[in-house]
Amino acid sequence: MSFVLSVLVFLPLLAAPSVYLATRANRRAGLYLSLALGAVVLAIALYTSWAVYSSPPAPGQYQLSERYSWINFRPVGLDFHLGVDGLSSPLLLVSALLTVLAIFGSRKLIDHHEPEYYSLIFLFEGAIMGVFTSLNLILFYVFWEVVLIPMFFFIGVWGGPRRKYAAMKFIIFTYAGSTIMLLGFLYVYLGMGSSPSFDIQDLSGHIPVALQYLPLLASFIGFAVKLPLVPFHTWLPDAHVEAPSPISVLLAGVLLKMGGYGFLRISMGLFPQASYQYAWVFLVLGLFSMFYGAAAAILQKDLKKMIAFTSINHMGFVLFGAYATLAYGNLLGVQGAIFQMFAHALAVGSLFMLSGYIQHQAGTREIPSLHGLGTSMPRTATILVLASAAAMGLPPFASFLAEFLVIAAGISAFSLTAISILVPVITAGYFLWMIRRVVLSAPEPGHEVHDMGWADVASFAAYLVPLVVLIVFSYLILTPAAPVAAYLWGLA
Amino acid sequence: MLAGYILAGVLAASMLLIALATLYPSGSSPFGDLISPDQLGGVFALVTVGVTLAVTVASFETTKGSSAPVYYSLLSFTALGMALLAYSRDLLMLFVAWELMSLPTYALAGYDKKLRSNEAAVKYAIIGAMSSAIILYAISLAYGLTGSTQISAVVAGFYAHPTALAGISTLLFVAGFGFKMSIVPFHMWIPDAYEGAPTTVSTLLAAATKKAGFVAAIRVLLGITTLYAVTQNPLFTMANVFAVLALLTMTVGNVAALTQKSMTRLLAYSSIAQAGYILIGFVAFSADPTSNAASIGLTGSILHVINHATMKGAAFLAAAAVLLQLKRADLGAYDGLARRMPITAFTMTIALLSLAGVPPLSGFWSKLLLFLSVANGPFAWLALAAILNSAFSLGYYAWIIKRMFVDEPENPERVREPIWFVVVFAVLVGLIVGIGLFPQQAISFASGAASSLFG
């Protein structure tokens, strides 16, 4: 039995108090300690990904799994059960990477209550690692909810002018969604009769079809709020606009992935036949989200709000791809969805961080008030163009490949879904329009702005270089994802 | 002050004795059939005496001067009454213990000698006397029907001969205990009494005497399975009655809590809502006492009683500390409290999150078991209603947390936090977080208590 995953989950949770004390004593020391701890977690996540890649677990099996008896009284038994496969390992890796980058980006943007801030980041990271590794529904739910608490404080304490409203809306929406999801899990448990279980691995493939419909609906509500799927998305633009930029990175890059992960691991993994029957509903909803997110983004004047709607559009691809596989059996859909989650986290994460820098340096992030960044802030502008290219799915960034796989799988399921090819076109349209207005216009005379330093440029390279690397070595993600896709299709 | 220290010592010692007696049961009772030491009694005696101890320690800060000996001796009588009630096996013993518990609290509620406090005390005393009368009437009916005041004999007699009078006696028990358990529609006195009474006394009422109502209900009601005899209508089973009461109680409590402007009233309504959750276990049990769901549900009810005592105790005492230092109980006093009284604000946050059922705090586990017990089957609608209630309740709990951490205080000056309160906070927060992270011990304790009832 390995204990790598326990360390991955509990190291950040236990690190939180020490980060608090260190930052209280000395601001710099706290920042360096946070970065060092974040790097250690990233190294463990890298090891985990390598373990999954070097010996991919068989379909339905998990690598590095550990299982201990946790709560046990007649007639309820709960195991503390962790494991990773090709679905969770990319998400663990990208979460750990974004946490380090968010800490680095916070050093200039966060200027009050720092001890609380940095310790909450580690609480958040530990809970996220728990969500992506737990193989017990109740354990999964516990971590799922723990994620909410730091995010509520991030938005409420360090947010923008309407932070109180945004924080309340965020916590009420997501909590309501996830309690309904919990009810679905409880329904399954009691319905299993003589062999009740909360274990994902034990339940997968053994739930009678008649028992699948209501829990599918219940878990759909929980995951659709997180993903977020139109019309459950209204908390997201508010939360993003008010959250400080490093937190937007975590919100878009990590928290939204919980929804996509839930759809793949639980909606499809536990309720496959019911998912199969209603796959067309999910396809239509995903397609609608893609178009809606792209269309709404055109109208936004706030750079950050525009990127927030881009997230809705991109996460629609995840749902669409996943259920395209279920509808027809083209495994590229699930592989593309996993790839898209990884690529979206980095591409949109870098854009959110950039919007924070732009606001910090230029004093605004309203697109109409930003002029001539190309001449006044050349380094920032270059990175903005590159990150936009990554977000709109332009080669050589891996997001191109992810969207291509998803659309291909969609066409093989139902040829009319070829219409989804228009979504990247719209996305490219509003990004290029934004670039023309913000970067290529003439600078405002007499308006002094500072460009970003080279350290920050290097940190943005950490977002974008992996995307270029992964379009070449795409098998690093697609090979471990293949057994997951095959397993999910096999169930249905 | 000396009286307070003595009482705290005595209560701590009796908790130790109760714990030892519960862990190493001797099997025979020196009091014959009146009281007997089973695990169910042990759990409730520990909880009620423990809350009294917490209230006593916190009262070191609030109760000073010549009347303190009276205050502490009233507390000690209440504690004795609650402990006896927990162990009662006989309806007459139960009634005597009930009165021993209730009478001192009437005086305690009016202890402030302010108009508000006296009004609360009078209202509470009148309603309390009425509930005692109802219980006494129910006992007399039970004795007339079965010829015994032994609870087990009464339950068996009702079960064997479910006559109309037995049904009426059952309903009277529900009403009589319902006043203490704060079940809608027997709840109207609660907000006024909790708000008017000194907040330390409100803590005792919400976190301890209310639990006494639940142990009486568990001992008496759960064995009585049918109202069917009265109406000949299958809709009127005890499970349906409890389900409707649970739904009403949690919904009315949560909706009313949302509109309150004073912290003690808000906590009072939230306490009513929590009673509704505890009733869910009764529903699962009376629907089919032999099923897995029944044992999950009853375990959940008992665990929620334990957790509610710590969560509500922490929340009420935090409110008491704010009232003591800031002289205000309205919600405006909580704006920016995290800067003024950080320990109190932290305690309040943990207590409120746990009340909302956010994992990994203790309230999550008991709610999980309660919801699980009815999640599938004829009462699945109740589970859905409870889950939605739970989500809804986070609305006002998170609102308070937002006020404490996000909003700006009128006066950002740091306020001293009374040391005895801090001691109690540390213990209660430790219990909430500890049971939340390592629920196994608490759950098996509660499950042992549940099985000792009909073992």
Chai-1 contact restraints between the chains, C-beta under 6 A:
chainA,res_idxA,chainB,res_idxB,connection_type,confidence,min_distance_angstrom,max_distance_angstrom,comment,restraint_id
A,I71,B,P439,contact,1.0,0.0,6.0,A-B,restraint_1
A,I71,B,Q440,contact,1.0,0.0,6.0,A-B,restraint_2
A,F73,B,I443,contact,1.0,0.0,6.0,A-B,restraint_3
A,F73,B,S444,contact,1.0,0.0,6.0,A-B,restraint_4
A,F73,B,S447,contact,1.0,0.0,6.0,A-B,restraint_5
A,P75,B,N292,contact,1.0,0.0,6.0,A-B,restraint_6
A,V142,B,P359,contact,1.0,0.0,6.0,A-B,restraint_7
A,V142,B,P360,contact,1.0,0.0,6.0,A-B,restraint_8
A,E145,B,V358,contact,1.0,0.0,6.0,A-B,restraint_9
A,E145,B,P359,contact,1.0,0.0,6.0,A-B,restraint_10
A,G156,B,K402,contact,1.0,0.0,6.0,A-B,restraint_11
A,G156,B,V406,contact,1.0,0.0,6.0,A-B,restraint_12
A,V157,B,V406,contact,1.0,0.0,6.0,A-B,restraint_13
A,K164,B,V406,contact,1.0,0.0,6.0,A-B,restraint_14
A,I171,B,A398,contact,1.0,0.0,6.0,A-B,restraint_15
A,I172,B,G395,contact,1.0,0.0,6.0,A-B,restraint_16
A,Y175,B,A391,contact,1.0,0.0,6.0,A-B,restraint_17
A,Y175,B,L394,contact,1.0,0.0,6.0,A-B,restraint_18
A,A176,B,A391,contact,1.0,0.0,6.0,A-B,restraint_19
A,T179,B,I387,contact,1.0,0.0,6.0,A-B,restraint_20
A,T179,B,S390,contact,1.0,0.0,6.0,A-B,restraint_21
A,T179,B,A391,contact,1.0,0.0,6.0,A-B,restraint_22
A,L183,B,A383,contact,1.0,0.0,6.0,A-B,restraint_23
A,L183,B,I387,contact,1.0,0.0,6.0,A-B,restraint_24
A,L186,B,F371,contact,1.0,0.0,6.0,A-B,restraint_25
A,L186,B,L372,contact,1.0,0.0,6.0,A-B,restraint_26
A,L186,B,A375,contact,1.0,0.0,6.0,A-B,restraint_27
A,Y187,B,A375,contact,1.0,0.0,6.0,A-B,restraint_28
A,Y187,B,N376,contact,1.0,0.0,6.0,A-B,restraint_29
A,L190,B,A375,contact,1.0,0.0,6.0,A-B,restraint_30
A,L190,B,N376,contact,1.0,0.0,6.0,A-B,restraint_31
A,G191,B,N376,contact,1.0,0.0,6.0,A-B,restraint_32
